[in-house]
Amino acid sequence: MDAYQAIVTKRDTRSFTSEPVSGDDLHRVLQAGRMAGSAKNQQLNRIVVVTDPGDRAALAGCGRFADWLPACPVVLVIVVPTEGGKAFDIGRMAQNMMVAAHGLGLASCPVTFHHEAPLRELLGYPEDHEAPMGVGIGHPAPPAEARPSAPRIPLDELVDWDRWQA
Ligand SMILES: Cc1cc2nc3c(=O)[nH]c(=O)nc-3n(C[C@H](O)[C@H](O)[C@H](O)COP(=O)(O)O)c2cc1C
């Protein structure tokens, strides 16, 4: 699969088999995250890899739309300094890891952590850091019902040329 195909065919998937993610695959996914650019190359993001079933169950309680995490073998939690951490950098890192995972045949989905206190308690990062987002990855399981991809707006609605067109 070339880079373009990997990008345009990647869907966010929340159904996983119980097969663990191999160490080699996880290493490649993490390397893809590591190579993401960052503002001024500050590289402020850190990743906490969570695989323990009890910890993943606890993570499910840290987000409003995170009930699929107990069935997701690996959760990559992105931790950043509260002052200086950048949403754009988090997004680049997360998407790098998800596209790399897709290229390896792995499913993935972003997850938002809305509840900071229990997440901090679980992972132990300091008061001057936060972890707004994570990425779950694993081997894809067929969903109970076929789920069409969420539609995207047409390109001509997305893109303006030269000036904003209200
Ligand atoms: C910033 C951001 C936060 C998201 N948070 C969650 C989340 O908390 N839980 C979840 O299941 N999906 C989450 N998603 C996944 C979106 O629901 C998904 O990208 C969207 O529905 C498109 O899915 P598709 O690529 O499969 O069509 C998040 C996506 C983004 C970009």
Ligand as a Chemical Component Dictionary entry (heavy atoms), coordinates in Angstrom:
data_LIG
# 
_chem_comp.id                   LIG 
_chem_comp.type                 NON-POLYMER 
_chem_comp.pdbx_formal_charge   0 
_chem_comp.three_letter_code    LIG 
# 
loop_
_chem_comp_atom.comp_id 
_chem_comp_atom.atom_id 
_chem_comp_atom.alt_atom_id 
_chem_comp_atom.type_symbol 
_chem_comp_atom.charge 
_chem_comp_atom.model_Cartn_x 
_chem_comp_atom.model_Cartn_y 
_chem_comp_atom.model_Cartn_z 
_chem_comp_atom.pdbx_ordinal 
LIG C1  C1  C 0 -9.786  15.107 17.727 1  
LIG C2  C2  C 0 -10.524 13.785 17.625 2  
LIG C3  C3  C 0 -11.062 13.210 18.764 3  
LIG C4  C4  C 0 -11.726 11.978 18.677 4  
LIG N1  N1  N 0 -12.186 11.393 19.826 5  
LIG C5  C5  C 0 -12.779 10.192 19.751 6  
LIG C6  C6  C 0 -13.219 9.533  20.942 7  
LIG O1  O1  O 0 -13.081 10.034 22.063 8  
LIG N2  N2  N 0 -13.771 8.309  20.817 9  
LIG C7  C7  C 0 -13.961 7.716  19.600 10 
LIG O2  O2  O 0 -14.466 6.595  19.566 11 
LIG N3  N3  N 0 -13.591 8.323  18.441 12 
LIG C8  C8  C 0 -12.990 9.529  18.500 13 
LIG N4  N4  N 0 -12.565 10.151 17.342 14 
LIG C9  C9  C 0 -12.754 9.483  16.030 15 
LIG C10 C10 C 0 -13.817 10.200 15.148 16 
LIG O3  O3  O 0 -15.100 9.859  15.614 17 
LIG C11 C11 C 0 -13.567 9.746  13.685 18 
LIG O4  O4  O 0 -12.346 10.337 13.270 19 
LIG C12 C12 C 0 -14.653 10.158 12.707 20 
LIG O5  O5  O 0 -15.888 9.620  13.085 21 
LIG C13 C13 C 0 -14.316 9.678  11.284 22 
LIG O6  O6  O 0 -14.232 8.275  11.258 23 
LIG P1  P1  P 0 -13.829 7.470  9.911  24 
LIG O7  O7  O 0 -12.436 7.879  9.524  25 
LIG O8  O8  O 0 -13.879 6.011  10.275 26 
LIG O9  O9  O 0 -14.808 7.815  8.830  27 
LIG C14 C14 C 0 -11.887 11.343 17.413 28 
LIG C15 C15 C 0 -11.333 11.960 16.275 29 
LIG C16 C16 C 0 -10.653 13.139 16.377 30 
LIG C17 C17 C 0 -10.041 13.739 15.117 31 
# 
loop_
_chem_comp_bond.comp_id 
_chem_comp_bond.atom_id_1 
_chem_comp_bond.atom_id_2 
_chem_comp_bond.value_order 
_chem_comp_bond.pdbx_ordinal 
LIG C1  C2  SING 1  
LIG C2  C3  SING 2  
LIG C2  C16 DOUB 3  
LIG C3  C4  DOUB 4  
LIG C4  N1  SING 5  
LIG C4  C14 SING 6  
LIG N1  C5  DOUB 7  
LIG C5  C6  SING 8  
LIG C5  C8  SING 9  
LIG C6  O1  DOUB 10 
LIG C6  N2  SING 11 
LIG N2  C7  SING 12 
LIG C7  O2  DOUB 13 
LIG C7  N3  SING 14 
LIG N3  C8  DOUB 15 
LIG C8  N4  SING 16 
LIG N4  C9  SING 17 
LIG N4  C14 SING 18 
LIG C9  C10 SING 19 
LIG C10 O3  SING 20 
LIG C10 C11 SING 21 
LIG C11 O4  SING 22 
LIG C11 C12 SING 23 
LIG C12 O5  SING 24 
LIG C12 C13 SING 25 
LIG C13 O6  SING 26 
LIG O6  P1  SING 27 
LIG P1  O7  DOUB 28 
LIG P1  O8  SING 29 
LIG P1  O9  SING 30 
LIG C14 C15 DOUB 31 
LIG C15 C16 SING 32 
LIG C16 C17 SING 33 
# 
